[in-house]
Amino acid sequence: MLSGIRPTLFVTGAVLSILAIAMVIPAIIDAVFRHPDWRDFAGAAALTLFIGLSLLAANRGAHHQTLGTRQIFLLTAVGWIAASLAAALPFGFSGLHLSSADAVFEAVSGTTATGSTILRDLDHMPQGILMWRALLQWLGGIGFLIMAIVVLPTLNIGGMQIFRLETVGGDRVVPRAARLIGSLIGVYVGLTVLIAILLHIAGMARFPALLHAMSTISCGGFSTSSGSIGAWQRPGIDWVILFGMLIAGAPFVIYLQLIQRRWRAALANWQLPVYLTIFLGATIAITLWMWFGFNMQPLPALRHAAFAAASVMTGTGYATLDYTRWGGLPVAILFFLAFVGGCAGSPAGGIKVFRVRILFATMRIQMIRLLHPHAVVDSVSDPVAESVLGYLFVYAVAFAVVAMALGAFGLDFFAAVSTAASSLANLGPGLSVYVGPMTNYADLMEPAKWLLSASMLFGRLEMFVLLVLFMPSFWRP
């Protein structure tokens, strides 16, 4: 196993080098606007680049080695943790004077595209810091997208193996990884530019339009205003962000198929109808509640309801209104959507729509067999169903442990439960008035911030990527 660590260190060095280059962008922005933080970004970039190049030099030649399953697990975990720690350096070095817990929390929230924040008064934040937060989410989003489509199906995590045979073009069953990754990056960049242009047309200035486009397509949710999207009070901006969130939560393979004019393959994607059905059902229910319960006009009620449903379901975490104050049915629906999440093969968080569909199929089969023990029914393959059930069991245990720990750290019941759900689903804001879309995590105890940082990573890496590292058999030859 020790020999397999060298490729892991080599790729981790490459990731850190890319991250160091990314730090130059906010450094340049701060230098242009003569903000002293540019020195902090430059210092963090130099340190990160030194570590990255050292790992590359010390393990050169290792990239030619074939990676086994255990090496892929190790690479995914180590690479993400190293990137999160390096991403915390600019926050720690900057004039924000953040503690180590706060800096790591903000960085992990960015790299996992969660969107939780400990920063206050974002409207007056240095532009370099705002750019760095958006960059982290944008890079984290494409990183998870590649992991979800290329890596996770080969690791058989949580039923993801059913996407192993998904093709990108022609009749080839497994396309070359490099071509697939290049296509994904191209689509990701193109959609980011499209959303940025639409936001600018809708009335948002160029800089926030770019940053919100980066956070939208990554399902991240970092905003440039403490009032989130509601600070603009422009329906056009709300509809553009809503459109972007729905696109980001759908399987990105569909966009590759559309580009290749494979219309039937795109329309045959079985996740999309379930995704849209759940979204539309939640939107209609919340709209009716807002219309009749709060006497809101039908069109604004529809806009705010659809925005909240898409934001929570995809794990983006943006808000036009403080939905934690809607009470009753809407909060219950949003709590359910936080667990469901978006589609597999997207940057969205949550359990994922395909697992919900498999669970319903498994339940239906069990009911039929109870009534007709000898009936022959189409069923989900046993390994896939077992994998999904195992994933959900670990998810439930992790949710319970995090919620109880947060309760021990002083949060009330609903705040602890909703915050635990939010961190594991990479949603960002909780569903309570204490940690909601218009508040932040700054007042939490430091142990709670460390716990939530671990929880965000645990949820983003589909849990088993980290869990297997604690098995003694993983480290045996």
C-alpha positions as a Markdown table, in Angstrom:
| # | Residue | x | y | z |
|---|---|---|---|---|
| 1 | Met | 0.0 | 0.0 | 0.0 |
| 2 | Leu | 2.9 | 2.4 | 0.7 |
| 3 | Ser | 3.9 | 2.3 | -3.0 |
| 4 | Gly | 0.4 | 3.3 | -3.9 |
| 5 | Ile | 0.7 | 6.5 | -1.9 |
| 6 | Arg | 3.2 | 8.1 | -4.4 |
| 7 | Pro | 0.6 | 8.6 | -7.2 |
| 8 | Thr | -1.7 | 10.1 | -4.5 |
| 9 | Leu | 0.9 | 12.6 | -3.4 |
| 10 | Phe | 1.7 | 13.4 | -7.1 |
| 11 | Val | -1.9 | 14.2 | -7.9 |
| 12 | Thr | -2.3 | 16.1 | -4.6 |
| 13 | Gly | 0.7 | 18.2 | -5.6 |
| 14 | Ala | -1.0 | 19.0 | -8.9 |
| 15 | Val | -4.2 | 20.0 | -7.2 |
| 16 | Leu | -2.3 | 22.3 | -4.8 |
| 17 | Ser | -0.4 | 23.8 | -7.7 |
| 18 | Ile | -3.7 | 24.6 | -9.5 |
| 19 | Leu | -5.1 | 26.1 | -6.3 |
| 20 | Ala | -2.0 | 28.3 | -5.9 |
| 21 | Ile | -2.4 | 29.6 | -9.4 |
| 22 | Ala | -6.1 | 30.4 | -8.6 |
| 23 | Met | -5.0 | 32.4 | -5.6 |
| 24 | Val | -3.2 | 34.8 | -7.9 |
| 25 | Ile | -6.6 | 36.0 | -9.3 |
| 26 | Pro | -7.9 | 37.5 | -6.0 |
| 27 | Ala | -4.4 | 38.8 | -5.4 |
| 28 | Ile | -4.5 | 40.8 | -8.7 |
| 29 | Ile | -8.0 | 42.1 | -7.9 |
| 30 | Asp | -6.9 | 43.4 | -4.5 |
| 31 | Ala | -3.8 | 44.9 | -6.0 |
| 32 | Val | -5.8 | 46.7 | -8.6 |
| 33 | Phe | -8.1 | 48.1 | -5.9 |
| 34 | Arg | -5.1 | 48.8 | -3.6 |
| 35 | His | -6.3 | 46.6 | -0.8 |
| 36 | Pro | -3.5 | 45.2 | 1.4 |
| 37 | Asp | -4.9 | 41.7 | 1.3 |
| 38 | Trp | -3.1 | 41.1 | -2.0 |
| 39 | Arg | 0.1 | 40.4 | -0.1 |
| 40 | Asp | -1.7 | 37.8 | 2.0 |
| 41 | Phe | -3.0 | 36.1 | -1.2 |
| 42 | Ala | 0.4 | 36.2 | -2.7 |
| 43 | Gly | 2.0 | 34.7 | 0.4 |
| 44 | Ala | -0.6 | 31.9 | 0.6 |
| 45 | Ala | -0.1 | 31.3 | -3.2 |
| 46 | Ala | 3.7 | 31.0 | -2.8 |
| 47 | Leu | 3.4 | 28.6 | 0.2 |
| 48 | Thr | 0.8 | 26.4 | -1.5 |
| 49 | Leu | 2.8 | 26.4 | -4.8 |
| 50 | Phe | 6.0 | 25.4 | -2.9 |
| 51 | Ile | 4.2 | 22.5 | -1.3 |
| 52 | Gly | 2.5 | 21.4 | -4.5 |
| 53 | Leu | 5.7 | 21.6 | -6.6 |
| 54 | Ser | 7.6 | 19.7 | -3.9 |
| 55 | Leu | 5.1 | 16.9 | -4.0 |
| 56 | Leu | 5.3 | 16.8 | -7.8 |
| 57 | Ala | 9.1 | 16.7 | -7.8 |
| 58 | Ala | 9.4 | 14.1 | -5.0 |
| 59 | Asn | 6.9 | 11.8 | -6.7 |
| 60 | Arg | 7.7 | 12.4 | -10.4 |
| 61 | Gly | 7.1 | 9.3 | -12.5 |
| 62 | Ala | 4.4 | 8.1 | -10.2 |
| 63 | His | 1.7 | 9.3 | -12.6 |
| 64 | His | 2.5 | 6.4 | -14.9 |
| 65 | Gln | 1.4 | 3.9 | -12.2 |
| 66 | Thr | -2.0 | 2.3 | -12.6 |
| 67 | Leu | -4.3 | 3.3 | -9.8 |
| 68 | Gly | -6.2 | 0.6 | -8.0 |
| 69 | Thr | -9.5 | 1.0 | -6.1 |
| 70 | Arg | -7.7 | 1.7 | -2.8 |
| 71 | Gln | -5.5 | 4.3 | -4.4 |
| 72 | Ile | -8.5 | 6.1 | -5.9 |
| 73 | Phe | -10.2 | 6.2 | -2.5 |
| 74 | Leu | -7.0 | 7.6 | -0.9 |
| 75 | Leu | -6.4 | 10.1 | -3.7 |
| 76 | Thr | -10.0 | 11.4 | -3.4 |
| 77 | Ala | -9.9 | 11.9 | 0.3 |
| 78 | Val | -6.4 | 13.2 | 0.6 |
| 79 | Gly | -6.7 | 15.6 | -2.4 |
| 80 | Trp | -9.9 | 17.1 | -1.1 |
| 81 | Ile | -8.7 | 17.5 | 2.5 |
| 82 | Ala | -5.4 | 19.0 | 1.3 |
| 83 | Ala | -7.2 | 21.5 | -1.0 |
| 84 | Ser | -9.5 | 22.6 | 1.8 |
| 85 | Leu | -6.6 | 23.2 | 4.2 |
| 86 | Ala | -4.7 | 25.1 | 1.6 |
| 87 | Ala | -7.8 | 27.1 | 0.7 |
| 88 | Ala | -8.0 | 28.3 | 4.3 |
| 89 | Leu | -4.6 | 30.0 | 4.2 |
| 90 | Pro | -5.8 | 33.3 | 2.5 |
| 91 | Phe | -8.7 | 33.5 | 5.0 |
| 92 | Gly | -6.2 | 33.0 | 7.9 |
| 93 | Phe | -3.6 | 35.4 | 6.5 |
| 94 | Ser | -6.0 | 38.2 | 5.5 |
| 95 | Gly | -7.1 | 41.2 | 7.4 |
| 96 | Leu | -10.3 | 39.4 | 8.5 |
| 97 | His | -8.2 | 38.0 | 11.4 |
| 98 | Leu | -10.1 | 34.7 | 11.4 |
| 99 | Ser | -9.3 | 31.9 | 13.8 |
| 100 | Ser | -8.2 | 28.6 | 12.5 |
| 101 | Ala | -11.6 | 27.1 | 13.0 |
| 102 | Asp | -13.3 | 30.0 | 11.1 |
| 103 | Ala | -10.8 | 29.9 | 8.3 |
| 104 | Val | -11.1 | 26.2 | 7.8 |
| 105 | Phe | -14.9 | 26.3 | 8.1 |
| 106 | Glu | -15.1 | 29.0 | 5.3 |
| 107 | Ala | -12.6 | 27.1 | 3.1 |
| 108 | Val | -14.3 | 23.7 | 3.5 |
| 109 | Ser | -17.7 | 25.3 | 2.8 |
| 110 | Gly | -16.2 | 26.7 | -0.4 |
| 111 | Thr | -14.4 | 23.6 | -1.7 |
| 112 | Thr | -17.5 | 21.4 | -0.9 |
| 113 | Ala | -19.8 | 24.0 | -2.6 |
| 114 | Thr | -21.9 | 24.1 | 0.6 |
| 115 | Gly | -22.3 | 27.8 | 1.1 |
| 116 | Ser | -22.3 | 28.1 | 4.9 |
| 117 | Thr | -20.4 | 31.1 | 6.1 |
| 118 | Ile | -19.0 | 32.7 | 9.2 |
| 119 | Leu | -18.5 | 36.1 | 7.5 |
| 120 | Arg | -20.6 | 39.1 | 8.4 |
| 121 | Asp | -21.2 | 42.3 | 6.4 |
| 122 | Leu | -20.5 | 40.8 | 3.0 |
| 123 | Asp | -21.6 | 44.0 | 1.2 |
| 124 | His | -18.4 | 45.7 | 2.4 |
| 125 | Met | -16.1 | 42.7 | 2.1 |
| 126 | Pro | -12.8 | 43.2 | 0.1 |
| 127 | Gln | -13.4 | 42.1 | -3.5 |
| 128 | Gly | -10.4 | 39.7 | -3.4 |
| 129 | Ile | -12.1 | 37.7 | -0.6 |
| 130 | Leu | -15.4 | 37.7 | -2.5 |
| 131 | Met | -13.6 | 36.4 | -5.6 |
| 132 | Trp | -11.8 | 33.7 | -3.6 |
| 133 | Arg | -15.0 | 32.4 | -2.1 |
| 134 | Ala | -16.6 | 32.2 | -5.5 |
| 135 | Leu | -13.5 | 30.6 | -7.0 |
| 136 | Leu | -13.4 | 27.9 | -4.3 |
| 137 | Gln | -17.0 | 27.0 | -5.0 |
| 138 | Trp | -16.6 | 27.0 | -8.7 |
| 139 | Leu | -13.5 | 24.8 | -8.6 |
| 140 | Gly | -15.1 | 22.6 | -5.9 |
| 141 | Gly | -18.2 | 22.2 | -8.1 |
| 142 | Ile | -16.2 | 21.0 | -11.2 |
| 143 | Gly | -14.1 | 18.8 | -9.0 |
| 144 | Phe | -17.1 | 17.1 | -7.6 |
| 145 | Leu | -18.7 | 16.9 | -11.0 |
| 146 | Ile | -15.7 | 15.0 | -12.4 |
| 147 | Met | -15.6 | 12.8 | -9.3 |
| 148 | Ala | -19.3 | 12.0 | -9.6 |
| 149 | Ile | -19.2 | 11.1 | -13.3 |
| 150 | Val | -15.8 | 9.6 | -13.6 |
| 151 | Val | -14.7 | 8.3 | -10.2 |
| 152 | Leu | -17.7 | 7.3 | -8.0 |
| 153 | Pro | -19.3 | 4.9 | -10.5 |
| 154 | Thr | -16.1 | 2.8 | -10.5 |
| 155 | Leu | -16.0 | 2.7 | -6.6 |
| 156 | Asn | -19.6 | 1.3 | -6.3 |
| 157 | Ile | -20.5 | 3.9 | -3.7 |
| 158 | Gly | -24.2 | 4.1 | -2.8 |
| 159 | Gly | -25.5 | 2.6 | -6.0 |
| 160 | Met | -23.5 | 4.9 | -8.3 |
| 161 | Gln | -22.3 | 1.8 | -10.2 |
| 162 | Ile | -25.6 | 2.0 | -12.2 |
| 163 | Phe | -24.0 | 5.0 | -14.1 |
| 164 | Arg | -20.9 | 3.1 | -15.0 |
| 165 | Leu | -22.0 | 2.3 | -18.5 |
| 166 | Glu | -23.4 | 5.8 | -19.2 |
| 167 | Thr | -21.9 | 6.9 | -22.6 |
| 168 | Val | -20.9 | 10.3 | -23.8 |
| 169 | Gly | -20.8 | 9.7 | -27.6 |
| 170 | Gly | -21.3 | 7.0 | -30.2 |
| 171 | Asp | -21.7 | 3.4 | -29.2 |
| 172 | Arg | -18.6 | 3.3 | -27.0 |
| 173 | Val | -19.4 | 2.1 | -23.5 |
| 174 | Val | -16.6 | 3.7 | -21.6 |
| 175 | Pro | -15.2 | 7.0 | -23.2 |
| 176 | Arg | -11.7 | 8.1 | -22.5 |
| 177 | Ala | -11.5 | 9.9 | -19.2 |
| 178 | Ala | -9.5 | 12.8 | -20.6 |
| 179 | Arg | -12.1 | 13.5 | -23.3 |
| 180 | Leu | -15.0 | 13.2 | -20.8 |
| 181 | Ile | -13.3 | 15.6 | -18.4 |
| 182 | Gly | -12.6 | 18.1 | -21.1 |
| 183 | Ser | -16.2 | 18.0 | -22.3 |
| 184 | Leu | -17.5 | 18.5 | -18.8 |
| 185 | Ile | -15.2 | 21.5 | -18.2 |
| 186 | Gly | -16.3 | 23.0 | -21.5 |
| 187 | Val | -20.0 | 22.7 | -20.6 |
| 188 | Tyr | -19.3 | 24.0 | -17.1 |
| 189 | Val | -17.5 | 27.1 | -18.3 |
| 190 | Gly | -20.1 | 27.7 | -21.0 |
| 191 | Leu | -23.0 | 27.6 | -18.6 |
| 192 | Thr | -21.1 | 29.9 | -16.1 |
| 193 | Val | -20.6 | 32.5 | -18.8 |
| 194 | Leu | -24.3 | 32.2 | -19.9 |
| 195 | Ile | -25.6 | 32.7 | -16.4 |
| 196 | Ala | -23.2 | 35.7 | -15.9 |
| 197 | Ile | -24.4 | 37.4 | -19.1 |
| 198 | Leu | -28.1 | 36.8 | -18.2 |
| 199 | Leu | -27.6 | 38.2 | -14.7 |
| 200 | His | -25.9 | 41.3 | -16.1 |
| 201 | Ile | -28.8 | 41.8 | -18.5 |
| 202 | Ala | -31.2 | 41.4 | -15.6 |
| 203 | Gly | -29.6 | 44.3 | -13.7 |
| 204 | Met | -26.7 | 42.9 | -11.7 |
| 205 | Ala | -23.3 | 44.6 | -12.0 |
| 206 | Arg | -20.5 | 42.7 | -13.9 |
| 207 | Phe | -18.5 | 41.6 | -10.8 |
| 208 | Pro | -21.3 | 40.3 | -8.7 |
| 209 | Ala | -22.9 | 38.8 | -11.8 |
| 210 | Leu | -19.8 | 36.8 | -12.5 |
| 211 | Leu | -19.4 | 35.7 | -8.9 |
| 212 | His | -23.1 | 34.7 | -8.5 |
| 213 | Ala | -22.8 | 32.7 | -11.8 |
| 214 | Met | -19.9 | 30.8 | -10.5 |
| 215 | Ser | -21.7 | 30.0 | -7.2 |
| 216 | Thr | -24.9 | 29.1 | -9.0 |
| 217 | Ile | -23.5 | 26.6 | -11.5 |
| 218 | Ser | -21.5 | 24.9 | -8.7 |
| 219 | Cys | -24.7 | 24.8 | -6.4 |
| 220 | Gly | -22.5 | 26.6 | -3.9 |
| 221 | Gly | -24.5 | 29.7 | -2.8 |
| 222 | Phe | -21.9 | 32.2 | -1.6 |
| 223 | Ser | -23.3 | 35.6 | -2.3 |
| 224 | Thr | -21.7 | 39.1 | -2.3 |
| 225 | Ser | -24.5 | 40.4 | 0.0 |
| 226 | Ser | -25.5 | 39.3 | 3.5 |
| 227 | Gly | -29.1 | 39.6 | 2.2 |
| 228 | Ser | -28.4 | 36.9 | -0.5 |
| 229 | Ile | -30.3 | 37.3 | -3.8 |
| 230 | Gly | -33.1 | 39.1 | -2.0 |
| 231 | Ala | -30.8 | 42.2 | -1.6 |
| 232 | Trp | -31.3 | 43.1 | -5.3 |
| 233 | Gln | -35.1 | 42.9 | -5.2 |
| 234 | Arg | -35.3 | 42.3 | -8.9 |
| 235 | Pro | -37.6 | 39.6 | -10.2 |
| 236 | Gly | -35.5 | 39.2 | -13.3 |
| 237 | Ile | -32.4 | 38.3 | -11.3 |
| 238 | Asp | -34.5 | 35.8 | -9.2 |
| 239 | Trp | -35.7 | 34.0 | -12.4 |
| 240 | Val | -32.2 | 33.9 | -13.9 |
| 241 | Ile | -30.7 | 32.4 | -10.7 |
| 242 | Leu | -33.7 | 30.0 | -10.5 |
| 243 | Phe | -33.0 | 28.9 | -14.1 |
| 244 | Gly | -29.3 | 28.4 | -13.2 |
| 245 | Met | -30.0 | 26.4 | -10.1 |
| 246 | Leu | -32.3 | 24.0 | -12.0 |
| 247 | Ile | -29.7 | 23.5 | -14.7 |
| 248 | Ala | -26.9 | 22.9 | -12.2 |
| 249 | Gly | -29.0 | 20.3 | -10.3 |
| 250 | Ala | -29.7 | 18.2 | -13.5 |
| 251 | Pro | -27.3 | 15.5 | -14.8 |
| 252 | Phe | -24.6 | 17.2 | -16.8 |
| 253 | Val | -24.4 | 14.2 | -19.1 |
| 254 | Ile | -27.6 | 15.5 | -20.7 |
| 255 | Tyr | -25.9 | 18.6 | -21.8 |
| 256 | Leu | -23.1 | 16.6 | -23.5 |
| 257 | Gln | -25.8 | 14.5 | -25.2 |
| 258 | Leu | -27.6 | 17.7 | -26.4 |
| 259 | Ile | -24.4 | 19.1 | -27.8 |
| 260 | Gln | -23.9 | 15.9 | -29.7 |
| 261 | Arg | -27.5 | 16.1 | -30.9 |
| 262 | Arg | -28.4 | 12.8 | -29.2 |
| 263 | Trp | -31.9 | 14.1 | -28.5 |
| 264 | Arg | -33.4 | 10.7 | -27.6 |
| 265 | Ala | -30.7 | 9.8 | -25.2 |
| 266 | Ala | -31.1 | 13.1 | -23.4 |
| 267 | Leu | -34.9 | 12.8 | -23.2 |
| 268 | Ala | -34.6 | 9.2 | -22.0 |
| 269 | Asn | -32.6 | 10.2 | -18.8 |
| 270 | Trp | -34.7 | 8.7 | -16.1 |
| 271 | Gln | -33.5 | 11.0 | -13.3 |
| 272 | Leu | -34.8 | 14.2 | -14.9 |
| 273 | Pro | -38.6 | 13.5 | -14.7 |
| 274 | Val | -38.3 | 12.5 | -11.0 |
| 275 | Tyr | -36.2 | 15.6 | -10.3 |
| 276 | Leu | -38.6 | 18.0 | -12.0 |
| 277 | Thr | -41.7 | 16.2 | -10.6 |
| 278 | Ile | -40.4 | 16.6 | -7.0 |
| 279 | Phe | -39.5 | 20.3 | -7.7 |
| 280 | Leu | -42.8 | 21.1 | -9.3 |
| 281 | Gly | -44.8 | 19.4 | -6.5 |
| 282 | Ala | -42.9 | 21.3 | -3.8 |
| 283 | Thr | -43.3 | 24.6 | -5.7 |
| 284 | Ile | -47.1 | 24.2 | -6.1 |
| 285 | Ala | -47.6 | 23.3 | -2.5 |
| 286 | Ile | -45.5 | 26.2 | -1.2 |
| 287 | Thr | -47.1 | 28.6 | -3.7 |
| 288 | Leu | -50.6 | 27.8 | -2.5 |
| 289 | Trp | -49.5 | 28.2 | 1.1 |
| 290 | Met | -48.0 | 31.6 | 0.4 |
| 291 | Trp | -51.0 | 32.7 | -1.7 |
| 292 | Phe | -53.7 | 31.7 | 0.8 |
| 293 | Gly | -51.8 | 31.7 | 4.1 |
| 294 | Phe | -49.9 | 34.9 | 3.6 |
| 295 | Asn | -52.2 | 36.7 | 1.1 |
| 296 | Met | -49.2 | 37.1 | -1.3 |
| 297 | Gln | -50.1 | 37.8 | -4.9 |
| 298 | Pro | -49.9 | 34.6 | -7.1 |
| 299 | Leu | -46.9 | 35.5 | -9.3 |
| 300 | Pro | -44.6 | 36.7 | -6.4 |
| 301 | Ala | -45.8 | 33.6 | -4.4 |
| 302 | Leu | -44.8 | 31.4 | -7.3 |
| 303 | Arg | -41.4 | 33.1 | -7.8 |
| 304 | His | -40.4 | 32.9 | -4.1 |
| 305 | Ala | -41.7 | 29.4 | -3.7 |
| 306 | Ala | -40.0 | 28.1 | -6.8 |
| 307 | Phe | -36.8 | 29.8 | -5.9 |
| 308 | Ala | -36.7 | 28.4 | -2.4 |
| 309 | Ala | -37.6 | 24.9 | -3.6 |
| 310 | Ala | -34.8 | 24.9 | -6.2 |
| 311 | Ser | -32.3 | 26.5 | -3.9 |
| 312 | Val | -32.8 | 23.9 | -1.1 |
| 313 | Met | -33.2 | 20.9 | -3.4 |
| 314 | Thr | -30.0 | 21.6 | -5.3 |
| 315 | Gly | -28.2 | 22.6 | -2.2 |
| 316 | Thr | -27.4 | 26.1 | -3.5 |
| 317 | Gly | -28.7 | 27.9 | -0.4 |
| 318 | Tyr | -29.6 | 31.2 | -2.0 |
| 319 | Ala | -32.7 | 33.1 | -0.7 |
| 320 | Thr | -35.0 | 35.8 | -1.9 |
| 321 | Leu | -36.9 | 35.8 | 1.4 |
| 322 | Asp | -36.2 | 34.4 | 4.9 |
| 323 | Tyr | -38.1 | 31.1 | 4.3 |
| 324 | Thr | -37.4 | 30.0 | 7.9 |
| 325 | Arg | -40.2 | 32.4 | 8.9 |
| 326 | Trp | -42.8 | 30.9 | 6.6 |
| 327 | Gly | -43.5 | 28.2 | 9.2 |
| 328 | Gly | -45.8 | 25.2 | 8.9 |
| 329 | Leu | -45.9 | 23.3 | 5.6 |
| 330 | Pro | -43.2 | 25.2 | 3.6 |
| 331 | Val | -40.4 | 24.6 | 6.1 |
| 332 | Ala | -41.4 | 20.9 | 6.4 |
| 333 | Ile | -41.3 | 20.6 | 2.6 |
| 334 | Leu | -37.9 | 22.4 | 2.4 |
| 335 | Phe | -36.6 | 20.1 | 5.1 |
| 336 | Phe | -37.5 | 17.1 | 3.0 |
| 337 | Leu | -36.0 | 18.6 | -0.1 |
| 338 | Ala | -32.7 | 19.2 | 1.7 |
| 339 | Phe | -32.4 | 15.4 | 2.1 |
| 340 | Val | -33.5 | 14.6 | -1.5 |
| 341 | Gly | -31.0 | 16.8 | -3.2 |
| 342 | Gly | -30.4 | 17.0 | -7.0 |
| 343 | Cys | -29.4 | 14.5 | -9.6 |
| 344 | Ala | -26.4 | 12.2 | -9.7 |
| 345 | Gly | -23.9 | 13.6 | -12.1 |
| 346 | Ser | -24.4 | 17.2 | -11.0 |
| 347 | Pro | -22.7 | 19.4 | -8.4 |
| 348 | Ala | -25.9 | 19.3 | -6.3 |
| 349 | Gly | -25.8 | 17.9 | -2.8 |
| 350 | Gly | -28.2 | 15.7 | -0.8 |
| 351 | Ile | -29.0 | 12.0 | -1.1 |
| 352 | Lys | -29.7 | 12.4 | -4.8 |
| 353 | Val | -32.8 | 11.7 | -6.8 |
| 354 | Phe | -31.8 | 8.4 | -8.2 |
| 355 | Arg | -31.5 | 6.9 | -4.7 |
| 356 | Val | -35.0 | 8.1 | -3.8 |
| 357 | Arg | -36.3 | 6.4 | -6.9 |
| 358 | Ile | -34.5 | 3.2 | -6.1 |
| 359 | Leu | -35.9 | 3.2 | -2.6 |
| 360 | Phe | -39.5 | 3.6 | -3.9 |
| 361 | Ala | -38.9 | 0.9 | -6.4 |
| 362 | Thr | -37.6 | -1.4 | -3.7 |
| 363 | Met | -40.5 | -0.6 | -1.4 |
| 364 | Arg | -43.0 | -1.4 | -4.3 |
| 365 | Ile | -41.3 | -4.7 | -5.0 |
| 366 | Gln | -41.5 | -5.7 | -1.3 |
| 367 | Met | -45.2 | -4.9 | -1.1 |
| 368 | Ile | -45.9 | -6.9 | -4.3 |
| 369 | Arg | -44.0 | -9.9 | -2.9 |
| 370 | Leu | -45.9 | -9.7 | 0.4 |
| 371 | Leu | -49.1 | -10.1 | -1.5 |
| 372 | His | -47.8 | -12.4 | -4.2 |
| 373 | Pro | -44.8 | -14.4 | -2.9 |
| 374 | His | -44.4 | -16.3 | -6.2 |
| 375 | Ala | -44.8 | -13.3 | -8.5 |
| 376 | Val | -42.1 | -12.5 | -11.0 |
| 377 | Val | -41.5 | -8.7 | -11.0 |
| 378 | Asp | -38.8 | -6.5 | -12.5 |
| 379 | Ser | -36.5 | -5.4 | -9.7 |
| 380 | Val | -33.5 | -3.3 | -9.0 |
| 381 | Ser | -30.4 | -5.5 | -9.0 |
| 382 | Asp | -29.6 | -6.7 | -5.5 |
| 383 | Pro | -26.0 | -5.2 | -5.3 |
| 384 | Val | -27.4 | -1.8 | -6.3 |
| 385 | Ala | -30.2 | -1.9 | -3.8 |
| 386 | Glu | -27.9 | -3.1 | -1.0 |
| 387 | Ser | -25.5 | -0.4 | -1.8 |
| 388 | Val | -28.2 | 2.3 | -1.7 |
| 389 | Leu | -29.6 | 0.9 | 1.6 |
| 390 | Gly | -26.1 | 0.8 | 3.1 |
| 391 | Tyr | -25.5 | 4.4 | 2.1 |
| 392 | Leu | -28.7 | 5.6 | 3.6 |
| 393 | Phe | -28.0 | 3.8 | 6.9 |
| 394 | Val | -24.6 | 5.5 | 7.2 |
| 395 | Tyr | -26.3 | 8.8 | 6.2 |
| 396 | Ala | -28.9 | 8.4 | 8.9 |
| 397 | Val | -26.3 | 7.5 | 11.6 |
| 398 | Ala | -24.1 | 10.4 | 10.6 |
| 399 | Phe | -27.1 | 12.8 | 10.7 |
| 400 | Ala | -28.1 | 11.6 | 14.2 |
| 401 | Val | -24.5 | 11.9 | 15.5 |
| 402 | Val | -24.0 | 15.4 | 14.1 |
| 403 | Ala | -27.4 | 16.6 | 15.3 |
| 404 | Met | -26.8 | 15.2 | 18.9 |
| 405 | Ala | -23.3 | 16.7 | 19.0 |
| 406 | Leu | -24.7 | 20.1 | 17.9 |
| 407 | Gly | -27.3 | 19.8 | 20.6 |
| 408 | Ala | -24.5 | 19.2 | 23.1 |
| 409 | Phe | -22.9 | 22.4 | 21.8 |
| 410 | Gly | -25.9 | 24.5 | 22.8 |
| 411 | Leu | -28.2 | 24.5 | 19.7 |
| 412 | Asp | -31.9 | 23.9 | 20.3 |
| 413 | Phe | -33.6 | 20.8 | 18.8 |
| 414 | Phe | -34.7 | 22.2 | 15.4 |
| 415 | Ala | -31.5 | 24.3 | 14.9 |
| 416 | Ala | -29.4 | 21.2 | 15.6 |
| 417 | Val | -31.4 | 18.9 | 13.3 |
| 418 | Ser | -31.7 | 21.4 | 10.4 |
| 419 | Thr | -28.0 | 22.4 | 10.7 |
| 420 | Ala | -26.9 | 18.7 | 10.7 |
| 421 | Ala | -29.1 | 18.1 | 7.6 |
| 422 | Ser | -27.7 | 21.2 | 5.9 |
| 423 | Ser | -24.1 | 20.3 | 6.4 |
| 424 | Leu | -24.4 | 16.7 | 5.3 |
| 425 | Ala | -26.5 | 17.7 | 2.3 |
| 426 | Asn | -24.0 | 20.6 | 1.5 |
| 427 | Leu | -27.0 | 23.0 | 1.5 |
| 428 | Gly | -25.4 | 25.8 | 3.5 |
| 429 | Pro | -28.0 | 27.7 | 5.5 |
| 430 | Gly | -30.0 | 25.8 | 8.0 |
| 431 | Leu | -33.8 | 26.0 | 8.3 |
| 432 | Ser | -34.0 | 27.7 | 11.7 |
| 433 | Val | -34.0 | 31.4 | 12.5 |
| 434 | Tyr | -30.7 | 31.0 | 14.3 |
| 435 | Val | -28.8 | 29.5 | 11.4 |
| 436 | Gly | -30.8 | 30.4 | 8.3 |
| 437 | Pro | -30.5 | 32.0 | 4.9 |
| 438 | Met | -30.3 | 35.5 | 6.3 |
| 439 | Thr | -28.0 | 34.6 | 9.3 |
| 440 | Asn | -24.6 | 32.8 | 9.5 |
| 441 | Tyr | -22.6 | 30.4 | 11.6 |
| 442 | Ala | -20.3 | 33.0 | 13.2 |
| 443 | Asp | -21.8 | 32.7 | 16.7 |
| 444 | Leu | -21.4 | 28.9 | 17.0 |
| 445 | Met | -18.8 | 27.4 | 19.3 |
| 446 | Glu | -15.5 | 26.5 | 17.7 |
| 447 | Pro | -15.9 | 22.8 | 18.4 |
| 448 | Ala | -19.3 | 23.0 | 16.5 |
| 449 | Lys | -17.5 | 24.7 | 13.5 |
| 450 | Trp | -14.9 | 21.9 | 13.4 |
| 451 | Leu | -17.6 | 19.3 | 13.5 |
| 452 | Leu | -19.6 | 21.0 | 10.7 |
| 453 | Ser | -16.4 | 21.3 | 8.6 |
| 454 | Ala | -15.9 | 17.5 | 8.9 |
| 455 | Ser | -19.6 | 16.9 | 8.2 |
| 456 | Met | -19.5 | 19.0 | 5.0 |
| 457 | Leu | -16.5 | 17.0 | 3.8 |
| 458 | Phe | -18.1 | 13.7 | 4.9 |
| 459 | Gly | -21.3 | 14.5 | 2.9 |
| 460 | Arg | -19.5 | 15.8 | -0.2 |
| 461 | Leu | -17.3 | 12.8 | -0.4 |
| 462 | Glu | -20.3 | 10.4 | -0.3 |
| 463 | Met | -19.2 | 9.3 | 3.2 |
| 464 | Phe | -17.7 | 5.9 | 2.2 |
| 465 | Val | -14.6 | 7.6 | 0.7 |
| 466 | Leu | -13.6 | 8.7 | 4.2 |
| 467 | Leu | -15.0 | 5.7 | 6.1 |
| 468 | Val | -13.0 | 3.1 | 4.3 |
| 469 | Leu | -9.8 | 4.8 | 5.4 |
| 470 | Phe | -10.5 | 3.7 | 8.9 |
| 471 | Met | -10.7 | 0.1 | 8.1 |
| 472 | Pro | -7.5 | -1.8 | 9.0 |
| 473 | Ser | -7.8 | -4.0 | 5.9 |
| 474 | Phe | -7.6 | -0.9 | 3.7 |
| 475 | Trp | -3.9 | -0.5 | 4.7 |
| 476 | Arg | -2.9 | -4.1 | 4.4 |
| 477 | Pro | -1.0 | -5.2 | 1.3 |
